Amino acid sequence: MGDRRIMNRKRILSNIALIGLVSFFVDMSTEMVYPLIPLYLTTVLGATPVAVGIIEGIAESAASLLKAMSGYLGDRRENKKVLMLAGYSASVAYKILLLISASWPGILVARVVDRVGKGIRTAPRDALVAESSNSGKLGGSFGLHKALDMGGSALGALLAYLFVATGFGFRPAFLFSILPAAAGIAIIPAVREQKAEPEAVRPARAKSAMPGGILRAYLFIIFLFCLGNSSNAFLLLRAEDLGFSASETVLLYFGFNLSASLLSIPFGRLSDRLGRSRILVPGYLIYGLVYFAFAFVSYKGAVPLLFLAYGAYTALISGAERAFVAENAPEGYKGTALGIYGMLQGIGLLFASLLAGLLWDRFSPSAPFILGGVLGCVSALLIGILLGRRQNKNSTAA
């Protein structure tokens, strides 16, 4: 019995690790070019921060609109692996479109293709992670996936820094980034998806796929928060505005990704032990304080610490939040709930990025960060109240 349990645990870990490795290589590819895009747009193509906001907002909203649908299809058709393959394949098409784009509308098309792929793959992939996890260890499982995901992002950002520092050139960087994406896609056939059980023994599926009760309230708070959570491209533009060179800005982005990668597993496991609220509330509070600091910072030496703290926020939230959504999803609809969660994030990001560009141009570079800081702190307070009430109800019922 003990040997069987150990083998089952190894099988679970290997499947989550395989999914994580797919994300590692594809995110390495994406982050090799992502920090270059705002620099390429503003220094080579002459685009304004408003154009950057339009591109990021439209691209992310295109992804968000597909997340709920792909999550639902993955649940109903049990084809999560196929959707994952289709979504990750768009990453290669994205890099090809970057190579042939000569204006910011062309970059917009490329980003939309990339984000559409993300919209297709994210919810089915997260559902596969949840299905591959042992009960009570969801936070650690999502933390492992996020650690690999952000590790690939960190390596990609480091390569982007080397490209800028050595004068490698934007277009050669776009071309080179295709290789790790292809490597990640090649791993997908090895990922296992749980086979459907016969109808007679399959657990009863909830009548409605729509989240209820506490999850619906939580998702509303997430949407509110995301209205101030503009694209990370604005963090890069802010660093540039504070006097960092293009190569230094990319190196800051590397620090953010490395911080998130190193902390994701311990924070994910900590959320399994301490409960989600004790991780989520500090996470959103750190976000709010970091954004306030970005708004008012004048000392350049503090900026690297802010990027590291932003990585800590990402690590705190990623595993605990996805685990919370999966745990509170209707029976049989984990992918759908995770897709709705991603959809609301993307819609919020659309408005946040458009608003950030306008605030930057009309008022000051600090304005979008003040908005983000306020909504981050308000969200931390609301989540604390919501989950605190739930805990009190459970204690009373016991």
Wavefront OBJ file of the C-alpha trace (Angstrom):
o trace
v 0.000 0.000 0.000
v 2.816 2.408 0.914
v 4.690 1.693 -2.333
v 1.527 2.332 -4.343
v 1.005 5.645 -2.567
v 4.603 6.710 -3.295
v 4.254 5.743 -6.956
v 0.985 7.675 -7.232
v 2.604 10.732 -5.657
v 5.533 10.530 -8.094
v 3.120 10.211 -11.026
v 1.210 13.297 -9.851
v 4.394 15.329 -9.391
v 5.767 14.248 -12.776
v 2.575 15.339 -14.570
v 2.543 18.732 -12.843
v 6.270 19.067 -13.589
v 5.676 18.276 -17.279
v 2.958 20.932 -17.474
v 5.341 23.292 -15.680
v 8.149 22.548 -18.153
v 5.859 23.370 -21.066
v 5.198 26.734 -19.416
v 8.922 27.111 -18.610
v 10.028 26.915 -22.245
v 7.122 28.826 -23.779
v 7.359 31.573 -21.164
v 11.110 31.750 -21.718
v 10.311 32.412 -25.366
v 7.637 34.994 -24.555
v 9.690 36.887 -21.963
v 12.664 37.032 -24.323
v 10.587 39.513 -26.314
v 7.949 40.899 -23.892
v 10.217 43.434 -22.120
v 11.554 44.458 -25.541
v 8.105 45.268 -26.952
v 7.460 48.598 -25.122
v 11.055 49.648 -25.872
v 10.713 48.583 -29.521
v 7.383 50.411 -29.820
v 8.597 53.694 -28.308
v 12.212 53.861 -29.554
v 11.986 52.213 -32.991
v 8.366 52.606 -34.109
v 7.729 55.925 -32.331
v 4.605 54.803 -30.463
v 3.288 56.721 -27.412
v 2.349 55.316 -23.978
v -1.298 55.567 -25.084
v -0.524 53.233 -28.002
v 1.224 50.841 -25.600
v -1.891 50.893 -23.397
v -4.167 50.231 -26.391
v -2.029 47.309 -27.575
v -1.758 45.689 -24.154
v -5.393 46.311 -23.274
v -6.837 44.921 -26.518
v -4.433 41.960 -26.526
v -5.245 40.963 -22.952
v -8.984 41.395 -23.454
v -8.847 39.094 -26.488
v -7.330 36.441 -24.240
v -9.796 37.020 -21.434
v -12.879 36.520 -23.587
v -11.691 33.018 -24.517
v -10.633 31.787 -21.070
v -14.100 30.983 -19.745
v -15.128 29.331 -23.015
v -11.999 27.186 -23.263
v -12.315 26.204 -19.601
v -15.925 25.142 -20.161
v -15.068 23.199 -23.337
v -12.240 21.442 -21.510
v -14.648 20.389 -18.759
v -17.465 19.263 -21.052
v -15.482 17.698 -23.902
v -12.593 16.513 -21.724
v -10.093 17.769 -24.299
v -7.933 19.947 -22.054
v -4.689 18.642 -23.546
v -5.811 19.440 -27.118
v -6.765 22.984 -26.103
v -3.448 23.353 -24.319
v -1.572 22.319 -27.480
v -3.556 24.717 -29.688
v -3.027 27.599 -27.288
v 0.710 27.121 -26.874
v 1.192 26.762 -30.647
v 0.035 30.378 -31.053
v 3.267 31.446 -29.333
v 5.273 30.486 -32.428
v 2.875 32.339 -34.733
v 3.260 35.407 -32.491
v 7.039 35.548 -32.947
v 6.712 35.192 -36.742
v 4.253 38.104 -36.836
v 6.660 40.221 -34.747
v 9.347 39.600 -37.356
v 7.229 40.904 -40.230
v 5.562 43.841 -38.399
v 6.746 47.318 -39.366
v 4.274 49.468 -37.392
v 2.461 49.442 -34.063
v -0.806 48.070 -35.584
v 1.248 45.074 -36.755
v 2.561 44.594 -33.230
v -1.045 44.796 -32.030
v -2.045 41.918 -34.335
v 0.929 39.864 -33.122
v 0.084 40.484 -29.460
v -3.575 39.580 -30.062
v -2.532 36.245 -31.616
v -0.273 35.528 -28.639
v -2.926 36.441 -26.072
v -5.653 34.501 -27.923
v -3.383 31.474 -27.561
v -3.029 32.223 -23.859
v -6.798 32.541 -23.568
v -7.272 29.120 -25.127
v -4.671 27.286 -23.043
v -4.711 28.847 -19.566
v -7.925 27.493 -18.009
v -7.551 23.916 -19.386
v -3.905 23.874 -18.257
v -4.777 25.091 -14.752
v -7.585 22.509 -14.591
v -5.054 19.782 -15.496
v -2.808 20.978 -12.650
v -5.762 20.894 -10.232
v -6.842 17.414 -11.400
v -3.264 16.140 -11.052
v -2.933 17.397 -7.474
v -3.569 15.588 -4.210
v -6.373 16.939 -2.040
v -5.103 19.539 0.415
v -1.990 20.301 -1.636
v -3.437 22.499 -4.367
v -1.460 25.542 -3.269
v 1.823 23.645 -3.485
v 0.881 22.169 -6.879
v 0.051 25.554 -8.363
v 3.164 26.919 -6.654
v 5.336 24.295 -8.387
v 3.805 25.131 -11.753
v 4.211 28.864 -11.150
v 7.845 28.411 -10.045
v 8.681 26.690 -13.344
v 6.582 29.197 -15.269
v 8.336 32.191 -13.692
v 11.722 30.443 -13.886
v 11.319 30.322 -17.663
v 10.218 33.954 -17.596
v 13.304 34.901 -15.578
v 15.646 33.126 -17.998
v 13.851 34.746 -20.938
v 14.177 38.188 -19.353
v 17.886 37.562 -18.727
v 18.347 36.664 -22.393
v 16.413 39.816 -23.348
v 18.851 41.815 -21.211
v 21.802 40.210 -22.983
v 20.213 40.990 -26.361
v 19.869 44.676 -25.441
v 23.227 44.985 -23.653
v 25.163 43.421 -26.540
v 23.242 45.191 -29.291
v 21.926 41.882 -30.626
v 18.979 43.691 -32.204
v 15.220 43.404 -31.827
v 14.467 41.295 -34.900
v 17.215 38.686 -34.309
v 15.859 38.386 -30.745
v 12.353 37.774 -32.110
v 13.709 35.062 -34.422
v 15.772 33.331 -31.720
v 12.785 33.270 -29.348
v 10.995 30.721 -31.572
v 13.338 27.902 -30.472
v 12.296 27.532 -26.796
v 8.619 27.861 -27.757
v 8.997 24.901 -30.115
v 10.752 22.916 -27.355
v 7.867 23.538 -24.944
v 5.247 22.472 -27.468
v 7.170 19.235 -28.068
v 6.675 18.250 -24.391
v 2.858 18.456 -24.475
v 2.250 14.918 -25.872
v 3.851 13.504 -22.693
v 1.308 15.276 -20.421
v -1.436 12.959 -19.137
v -5.101 13.922 -18.970
v -7.414 11.905 -16.752
v -9.592 9.583 -18.800
v -13.327 9.915 -18.420
v -14.881 7.378 -16.071
v -18.007 5.472 -17.118
v -21.182 7.484 -16.467
v -22.277 5.055 -13.761
v -19.233 5.702 -11.561
v -18.463 9.294 -12.521
v -19.029 11.850 -9.692
v -22.191 13.896 -10.116
v -21.600 17.131 -12.019
v -23.089 20.320 -10.631
v -26.226 21.502 -12.423
v -24.757 24.946 -13.011
v -21.224 25.842 -14.073
v -21.585 29.357 -12.660
v -19.698 30.069 -9.414
v -21.878 30.596 -6.377
v -21.690 32.153 -2.952
v -18.255 33.095 -1.711
v -16.513 32.436 -5.037
v -18.804 34.860 -6.871
v -18.084 37.569 -4.281
v -14.356 36.843 -4.465
v -14.352 37.111 -8.273
v -16.074 40.497 -8.024
v -13.261 41.739 -5.770
v -10.676 40.412 -8.232
v -12.365 42.332 -11.060
v -12.322 45.515 -8.966
v -8.634 45.005 -8.216
v -7.796 44.415 -11.877
v -9.205 47.819 -12.853
v -6.004 49.244 -11.332
v -3.703 46.381 -12.342
v -2.418 47.661 -15.690
v 0.024 45.777 -17.907
v 3.548 45.160 -16.593
v 4.703 47.157 -19.622
v 3.953 50.289 -17.598
v 6.379 49.178 -14.881
v 9.067 48.998 -17.548
v 8.124 52.418 -18.927
v 8.180 53.832 -15.384
v 11.707 52.493 -14.833
v 12.779 54.073 -18.120
v 11.088 57.328 -17.048
v 13.130 57.264 -13.818
v 16.373 57.160 -15.800
v 17.151 53.466 -16.281
v 18.634 52.468 -19.626
v 16.925 49.913 -21.869
v 19.279 47.119 -20.732
v 18.918 48.082 -17.053
v 15.124 48.093 -17.401
v 15.146 44.553 -18.790
v 17.451 43.477 -15.941
v 14.920 44.840 -13.443
v 12.273 42.710 -15.121
v 14.565 39.699 -14.737
v 14.731 40.401 -10.987
v 10.932 40.431 -10.767
v 10.630 37.073 -12.542
v 13.429 35.474 -10.499
v 11.866 36.634 -7.225
v 8.464 35.202 -8.222
v 10.012 31.902 -9.314
v 12.002 31.335 -6.116
v 9.097 32.182 -3.792
v 6.169 30.495 -5.583
v 6.637 26.988 -4.147
v 7.144 28.000 -0.483
v 4.257 30.501 -0.591
v 1.984 27.972 -2.331
v 2.735 25.354 0.328
v 2.299 27.951 3.045
v -1.227 28.663 1.787
v -2.015 24.931 2.162
v -0.863 25.041 5.783
v -2.068 28.444 6.982
v -5.163 28.908 4.811
v -5.680 31.020 1.705
v -6.696 34.266 3.439
v -3.415 34.520 5.369
v -1.545 34.543 2.069
v -3.967 36.412 -0.202
v -4.527 39.446 2.044
v -0.797 40.221 2.539
v -0.260 39.602 -1.190
v -2.730 42.279 -2.285
v -1.510 44.640 0.410
v 2.084 44.288 -0.851
v 0.832 45.026 -4.385
v -0.872 48.219 -3.211
v 2.206 49.422 -1.322
v 4.532 48.593 -4.231
v 2.359 50.562 -6.655
v 2.227 53.549 -4.284
v 6.021 53.379 -4.095
v 6.294 53.325 -7.912
v 4.116 56.439 -7.969
v 6.264 58.489 -5.596
v 9.774 56.992 -5.805
v 12.571 59.349 -6.757
v 15.599 57.390 -5.539
v 16.736 55.014 -8.289
v 18.324 52.609 -5.824
v 14.883 51.716 -4.450
v 13.499 50.606 -7.821
v 15.257 47.175 -7.940
v 13.801 46.411 -4.496
v 10.339 47.337 -5.761
v 10.643 44.908 -8.677
v 11.703 42.158 -6.243
v 8.749 42.988 -3.981
v 6.452 42.863 -7.014
v 7.768 39.363 -7.650
v 6.941 38.434 -4.045
v 3.360 39.674 -4.569
v 3.077 37.483 -7.686
v 4.330 34.424 -5.788
v 1.955 35.051 -2.869
v -1.106 35.370 -5.074
v -0.582 32.865 -7.894
v -0.707 29.526 -6.105
v -3.121 30.503 -3.319
v -5.607 32.243 -5.592
v -5.862 29.504 -8.218
v -6.142 26.927 -5.452
v -8.957 28.928 -3.823
v -10.867 29.177 -7.127
v -10.420 25.443 -7.874
v -11.501 24.442 -4.347
v -14.667 26.519 -4.515
v -15.613 25.684 -8.119
v -18.872 23.788 -8.836
v -18.316 20.013 -9.012
v -16.926 19.039 -12.409
v -16.331 22.650 -13.505
v -12.856 23.547 -12.228
v -11.718 24.601 -15.701
v -14.811 26.764 -16.168
v -14.325 28.532 -12.822
v -10.635 29.103 -13.525
v -11.602 30.392 -16.973
v -14.116 32.889 -15.530
v -11.426 33.990 -13.078
v -8.999 34.583 -15.967
v -11.667 36.285 -18.075
v -12.455 38.836 -15.357
v -8.749 39.514 -14.907
v -8.354 40.154 -18.630
v -11.383 42.433 -18.934
v -10.136 44.415 -15.951
v -6.685 44.604 -17.511
v -8.162 46.013 -20.741
v -9.733 48.956 -18.905
v -6.732 49.305 -16.580
v -4.205 49.490 -19.431
v -6.268 51.969 -21.464
v -6.798 54.081 -18.362
v -3.119 53.867 -17.378
v -2.039 55.187 -20.779
v -4.481 58.103 -20.557
v -3.540 58.932 -16.943
v 0.157 58.846 -17.861
v -0.312 61.235 -20.811
v -2.927 63.586 -19.326
v -1.657 63.858 -15.741
v 1.706 62.245 -14.895
v 3.586 58.926 -14.940
v 2.667 58.576 -11.235
v -1.102 58.693 -11.777
v -1.720 55.076 -12.933
v 0.325 53.759 -10.007
v -1.661 55.789 -7.475
v -4.867 54.228 -8.845
v -3.313 50.738 -8.674
v -2.120 51.336 -5.121
v -5.564 52.433 -3.920
v -7.366 49.475 -5.514
v -4.724 47.020 -4.248
v -5.189 48.129 -0.627
v -9.004 48.236 -0.947
v -8.974 44.695 -2.405
v -6.825 43.415 0.467
v -9.342 44.858 2.948
v -12.369 43.381 1.123
v -10.786 39.930 0.781
v -9.889 39.979 4.479
v -13.505 40.798 5.403
v -14.973 38.209 3.000
v -12.759 35.309 4.026
v -12.864 36.332 7.685
v -16.665 36.103 7.679
v -16.480 32.699 6.033
v -14.078 31.448 8.705
v -16.352 32.767 11.465
v -19.376 30.997 9.915
v -17.447 27.737 9.731
v -16.346 28.097 13.365
v -19.939 28.781 14.473
v -21.250 25.796 12.497
v -18.646 23.537 14.096
l 1 2 3 4 5 6 7 8 9 10 11 12 13 14 15 16 17 18 19 20 21 22 23 24 25 26 27 28 29 30 31 32 33 34 35 36 37 38 39 40 41 42 43 44 45 46 47 48 49 50 51 52 53 54 55 56 57 58 59 60 61 62 63 64 65 66 67 68 69 70 71 72 73 74 75 76 77 78 79 80 81 82 83 84 85 86 87 88 89 90 91 92 93 94 95 96 97 98 99 100 101 102 103 104 105 106 107 108 109 110 111 112 113 114 115 116 117 118 119 120 121 122 123 124 125 126 127 128 129 130 131 132 133 134 135 136 137 138 139 140 141 142 143 144 145 146 147 148 149 150 151 152 153 154 155 156 157 158 159 160 161 162 163 164 165 166 167 168 169 170 171 172 173 174 175 176 177 178 179 180 181 182 183 184 185 186 187 188 189 190 191 192 193 194 195 196 197 198 199 200 201 202 203 204 205 206 207 208 209 210 211 212 213 214 215 216 217 218 219 220 221 222 223 224 225 226 227 228 229 230 231 232 233 234 235 236 237 238 239 240 241 242 243 244 245 246 247 248 249 250 251 252 253 254 255 256 257 258 259 260 261 262 263 264 265 266 267 268 269 270 271 272 273 274 275 276 277 278 279 280 281 282 283 284 285 286 287 288 289 290 291 292 293 294 295 296 297 298 299 300 301 302 303 304 305 306 307 308 309 310 311 312 313 314 315 316 317 318 319 320 321 322 323 324 325 326 327 328 329 330 331 332 333 334 335 336 337 338 339 340 341 342 343 344 345 346 347 348 349 350 351 352 353 354 355 356 357 358 359 360 361 362 363 364 365 366 367 368 369 370 371 372 373 374 375 376 377 378 379 380 381 382 383 384 385 386 387 388 389 390 391 392 393 394 395 396 397 398
